[in-house]
């Protein structure tokens, strides 16, 4: 029997209305949204359910919103399937906080307040328009890394930010650095370079001021040993120890997200079923391109998809 991994989405999977029906249908999910509102001192639930979209898209709002929507799904799943436990958990960037809540390393209230601060720090780290991110399609990782190093050496910092799946790598850095690296990548054979609509150069060295501020916040948060190994973004290896978890959360703000490597490691560790928990199906799509063809990949984000999981259906 293969192992199960629970995976949690990051920024970009949000949409107005997420979690609303689930909150109405599941007492456990409803309680999570109530906890978020109380912890943050404003109606995050209202923002998730009714928008406006422009406010929901602000990083300082998006991060606690996705975390809350994801943990609400997790709570509903636990309510229906209390014995359905993963061998590993993982999350993409922000989603790592959802994974840590699922693993018992962070309380939900602490996590939602921390990611609210994390989002604010990331918004503040680089003035609007000075940073950028772009997805580079169908280019070798080592070759793209060499391009980024060349551009950075010329005085325009840019680096690999998200290793999402074979053929999709996101670069991040100064606006000029990303532009130049994109041009050189296309000259070197990249199929396409797609600028991303983001508010800052996430997972780049320009985020170091945000990492420093986050470290101070995490110093005041209780982090427990994880009851389920968390496959960390910065190493693509499992971690359970509280002190290492904190160190890696700080590093994660300015370090690359090794998502492809993380999924590959879980496959090698015997995972045959991946359950994406939270809004959207972004991770399911990425995992399809990484895991073997016979892997089971399920997305659970509402009561309909949870019912399909209960009935043994595969959604993706």
Residue pairs with C-beta under 8 A, 6 or more apart in sequence:
2 270
2 271
2 272
2 273
3 86
3 87
3 88
3 266
3 269
3 270
3 271
3 272
3 273
4 84
4 85
4 86
4 87
4 271
4 272
4 273
4 274
4 275
5 86
5 87
5 88
5 89
5 90
5 231
5 266
5 271
5 273
5 274
5 275
6 74
6 86
6 88
6 89
6 90
6 99
6 102
6 275
6 277
7 89
7 90
7 91
7 92
7 95
7 99
7 274
7 275
7 276
7 277
7 283
7 287
8 70
8 89
8 90
8 91
8 92
8 95
8 96
8 98
8 99
8 102
8 276
8 277
8 278
8 283
9 66
9 70
9 91
9 92
9 95
9 276
9 278
9 279
9 280
9 282
9 283
10 66
10 91
10 92
10 93
10 94
10 95
10 257
11 59
11 62
11 63
11 66
11 93
11 94
11 198
11 202
12 280
12 282
13 66
13 278
13 279
13 280
13 282
14 56
14 57
14 62
14 65
14 66
14 69
14 279
14 280
15 279
15 280
16 48
16 49
16 50
16 51
16 52
16 53
16 56
17 48
17 49
17 50
18 48
18 49
18 65
18 69
18 279
18 301
19 29
19 33
19 45
19 48
19 49
19 68
19 69
19 72
19 73
19 279
20 48
20 49
21 302
21 303
22 29
22 72
22 73
22 76
22 301
22 302
22 303
22 306
23 29
23 30
23 33
23 45
23 49
23 72
24 30
25 76
25 303
26 72
26 75
26 76
26 79
26 303
27 79
28 72
28 75
28 76
28 78
28 79
29 72
29 73
29 75
29 76
29 79
30 72
31 75
32 68
32 71
32 72
32 75
32 108
33 44
33 45
33 48
33 68
33 72
34 45
35 108
35 109
35 112
36 44
36 45
36 64
36 68
36 108
36 112
37 43
37 44
37 45
38 109
39 108
39 109
39 112
39 113
40 64
40 112
40 113
40 116
44 61
44 64
44 65
44 68
44 112
45 68
47 55
47 56
47 61
47 65
48 56
48 65
48 68
48 69
55 61
56 62
56 65
58 119
58 123
58 199
59 119
59 120
59 122
59 123
59 199
59 200
60 116
60 119
60 120
60 123
61 119
62 119
63 94
63 115
63 116
63 118
63 119
64 112
64 113
64 115
64 116
64 119
66 94
66 95
66 98
66 278
66 279
67 94
67 97
67 98
67 101
67 111
67 112
67 115
68 112
69 278
69 279
69 301
70 95
70 98
70 277
70 278
70 279
71 98
71 101
71 102
71 108
71 111
73 277
73 278
73 300
73 301
73 302
73 306
74 98
74 101
74 102
74 277
76 303
76 306
77 84
77 277
77 300
77 306
77 309
80 306
80 310
81 309
81 310
85 228
86 102
86 228
86 275
87 228
87 229
87 269
87 270
87 271
88 228
88 229
88 230
88 231
88 238
88 266
88 269
88 271
89 99
89 100
89 102
89 103
89 228
89 229
89 230
89 231
90 96
90 99
90 230
90 231
90 232
90 262
90 263
90 266
91 97
91 98
91 99
91 100
91 233
92 162
92 233
92 257
92 259
92 282
92 283
93 162
93 202
93 203
93 233
93 252
93 257
94 115
94 118
95 278
95 283
96 230
96 232
96 233
96 249
96 252
97 106
97 111
97 114
97 115
97 249
98 111
98 277
98 278
99 230
100 106
100 111
100 223
100 226
100 230
100 245
101 107
101 108
101 111
102 228
102 277
103 226
103 227
103 228
103 229
103 230
104 224
104 226
104 227
104 228
105 223
105 224
105 225
105 226
105 227
105 230
105 240
105 242
105 245
106 114
106 221
106 223
106 224
107 222
110 221
110 222
114 214
114 217
114 218
114 221
117 213
117 214
117 217
118 210
118 214
118 217
118 253
121 209
121 210
121 213
121 214
121 253
122 199
122 200
122 202
122 207
122 210
122 253
123 199
123 200
124 209
124 210
125 200
125 206
125 207
125 208
125 209
125 210
126 200
126 201
126 206
126 207
128 199
129 175
130 174
130 175
131 172
131 173
131 174
131 175
131 178
131 200
131 201
131 204
131 206
132 172
132 173
132 174
132 175
132 177
132 178
132 179
132 195
132 196
132 198
132 201
133 161
133 170
133 171
133 172
133 178
133 195
133 196
133 198
133 201
133 202
134 170
134 171
134 178
134 181
134 182
134 193
134 194
134 195
134 196
135 164
135 168
135 169
135 170
135 192
135 193
135 194
135 196
136 144
136 168
136 169
136 170
136 171
136 182
136 185
136 190
136 192
136 193
137 167
137 168
137 190
137 191
137 192
137 193
137 194
138 167
138 189
138 190
138 191
138 192
139 167
139 169
139 185
139 188
139 189
139 190
139 191
141 160
141 163
141 169
143 188
143 189
144 160
144 169
144 171
144 181
144 185
144 188
144 190
145 160
147 181
147 184
147 185
147 188
148 158
148 159
148 160
148 171
148 173
148 177
148 181
150 184
151 158
151 177
151 180
151 181
151 184
152 158
152 159
152 173
152 177
154 180
156 173
156 174
156 176
156 177
156 180
157 173
157 174
157 177
157 204
157 205
157 206
158 171
158 172
158 173
158 174
158 177
158 178
158 180
158 181
158 204
159 171
159 172
159 173
159 204
159 205
159 256
160 169
160 170
160 171
160 256
161 170
161 171
161 172
161 201
161 202
161 203
161 204
161 256
161 257
162 169
162 170
162 172
162 203
162 256
162 257
162 259
163 169
163 256
163 257
163 258
163 259
163 260
163 261
164 170
164 257
164 259
164 260
164 286
165 259
165 260
165 263
165 286
165 287
165 289
165 290
166 260
166 289
166 290
167 191
167 289
168 286
168 289
170 196
170 203
171 178
171 181
171 182
171 185
172 178
172 201
172 202
172 203
172 204
172 206
173 181
173 201
173 204
173 205
173 206
174 201
174 206
178 195
178 201
182 190
182 193
182 195
183 193
185 193
186 192
186 193
200 206
200 207
201 207
202 253
203 252
203 253
203 254
203 255
203 256
203 257
204 254
205 254
206 254
207 253
207 254
208 253
208 254
210 253
210 254
211 250
211 251
211 253
211 254
214 249
214 250
214 253
215 250
218 246
218 249
218 250
223 242
223 245
223 246
224 242
225 240
225 241
225 242
226 239
226 240
226 245
229 238
229 239
229 240
230 238
230 239
230 240
230 245
231 237
231 238
231 239
231 262
231 265
231 266
232 238
232 239
232 245
232 248
232 252
232 262
233 248
233 252
233 255
233 256
233 257
233 258
233 259
233 262
234 248
234 251
234 252
234 255
234 256
234 258
235 248
235 258
236 258
236 261
236 262
236 264
236 265
237 265
238 265
238 269
239 245
239 248
259 286
260 286
260 290
263 274
263 286
263 287
263 290
263 291
264 290
266 274
267 290
267 291
267 292
267 295
271 295
272 294
272 295
272 296
273 295
273 296
273 297
273 298
274 283
274 284
274 287
274 291
274 295
274 296
274 297
274 298
275 298
275 299
275 300
275 309
276 283
276 284
276 287
276 297
276 298
276 299
276 300
276 301
276 316
277 300
277 301
278 301
279 301
280 299
280 301
281 299
281 301
281 315
281 316
283 299
284 297
284 298
284 299
284 315
284 316
285 316
287 295
287 297
288 297
288 316
291 297
296 314
297 314
297 316
298 305
298 308
298 309
298 314
298 315
298 316
299 305
299 315
299 316
300 306
300 309
300 315
305 315
308 314
308 315
309 315
